[in-house]
Amino acid sequence: MNVRPSPLPRTLEGHVRGLGHDGDAVVETSSGLVFAAGGLPTEHVRVEGITRDGKILRARHLQVLTPSPARVESPCAHAVRCGGCPWMHAAPALQQDTKRARVERALARIPRAGDGGAPIELVAPLASLGYRRRARLSWIRTGQGTVLGYLGRRTDTVVGVDRCVVLDPVLDAVLSVIRGSLVPLLPGTGELLLALGMNGRACLGLETPAPLTPAMYEALETLVDQGAIAGAMIRAAGATLPGVMGDPREWGQDIEGRTLRGPAFGFSQAHGEMNARLGAAVIEAVPATSARVLELHAGHGNLTLALAARAERVRAVELSRPAAESLRENLDTHGLGAKVEVIIGDAASNIPDRGFDVVVLDPPRTGARPEMDAILRLAPSRVVYVSCDPATLGRDLEPLAGAGYVLDHAVALDMFPQTAHVETVVRLTRRTRRQERT
C-alpha cells in the first residue's frame, strides 16, 4: 500500500544550522530540514514555496527575520537571482571557515602523520572580486529582445547582467562591448564563453544550435580587426569543426609565472593569484629530490613545467588531445621538452607498475576513483592530489589510507570567493613496514 506524503505547509520558520555543499542554507523547521538560498548560520528565517526534491525539501524564497553578524551587503545587484555567486551576502571569514570545515570533514577518516589534530590551513585570496579569468554565459532571444547573462539557481532561466563584479576587469569591459555589437545579432539560444587571451585581451567562444547571420560574422571580424578581442571560436548549427577568427586560445601563466598557451576554452584555473598559491602548495608537497614524477590529468601544463624544472623526468598523461598538444608546445617554449614524456590517453590506463617515486594528479570534479587501484600497484612513496571537490577527494583517498598511506600535508584554498567551491592540495606518504609496526 502506497502512503501519500503529507501536504507541505506554505511557509515555515526556523533557524539556519549550516550551509550545504552547494551553498544553500540548511534550515531546521518543524517539518524537518529545508534547503534554501540566501540564509546564513544562526539566522532565524521564514521559508516559502516549499517543494519536494526527492527526499529533500527545498524552498523558493527565504526571508531573514534575525540576521547573522556575518551578513554583509552584496556588491552585486544580480546576486539574489543569478546562480553564479550564492555567498555574496556572507562575510569572507564565514565563507572561509565553512570551506575549511568542509575539507576537515572530508578528510576526517584519513589517518594523519604527526599531530593529527592540527587544523588544516586555508589560504585566502587578496582579491575576492574582479578575479575570474574565464566565464560561461547564456543567452536567449525573446519577443522583448535578447537576454545575455547567467543561468538562475537550479533553473534554465537566463538572468540578464549588465556587468559582472567577479569578472576580471578586461572581461567585464568586453561584456559591455558585446552588448552593443553582438547581442542584437545573437540567434535563438546559446552560450558565450569569455577568457583572457593573447596580450591580456579577451577571447570569445560562441556555441549555438542556430546558424549565424553574415552580419554576426562581420561584427566578430570587426572586433578582432580592431583589437577589441584577440580572437573568436564559433560552433554554430551543428558544425563538426569550429570556425576560428584571430587567436582564440587562452593565454595565462603556470603556477610559477611562466607563460602558458592553452587550447581555446579548455580547462584552466579561473583565479590567477590563487593558482600561484596552489602551485606553492603543490611544490611544497613534492620532495625537492624527486627523480621520477608521474602526473595525471596534466592539462596544458599548469603544474607540469614546475615539476619538470625539479625532477629528473616526468611522465604527463592527458586525455584531451588539444590540451596535450598545447602542453608539448609550452614545454618546448620553456626548454623543458626533453625532460617530459607526454602521453595522450586515459589516466587509469597509463599508470605503469613501476618506475615512479611520486604521483601528482589534478582530476576533474568527479574525482579519480578509476586511478586508485593502479596507483596502489605502482606504490609510489608519495601521492599529491589536487582536488576541487572535498567529497570525491575523501572517497578517493580511502583506498590509499587502507594500504598504509598517511596524510602529512593538506592545504585548502579559497579559489572561488563568493561561492561554495574550495580547492585542496593533499600529500599522502607511504609508511614503511618499520613505521607500520611502530
Protein Blocks (a to p, Z undefined) as FASTA:
>chain_A
ZZddddddfbdcdddfbdcfkopacdddfkbccddehiaehiacddehiacehjaccdfb
dcdfbdcfkbccdfbfklmmpmklmmlmpcfklmmmmmmmmmmmmmmmpccehjlkbccd
ddddfblghkagbdcddddddfkbccdddddehiabdcddfbdfkbcfklmmmmmmmmmm
mmmmpghiadddddddehhiacdddddfbdcdfklmmmmmmmmmnomagbdcddeehiab
dcdehjfbdcdddfkopacdddehiacdfblklmmmmmmmmmmmpcfklmbdcdehklno
lmmmmmmmmmmbdcdddfblklmmmmmmmmmmnopmmmpccdeddfklmccfbhiabdcd
dddfkojmlmmmmmmmnopabdcdddfbfklmmmmmmmmmmnopacfbdcdddfbghiab
dcdddddddddfklmmZZ
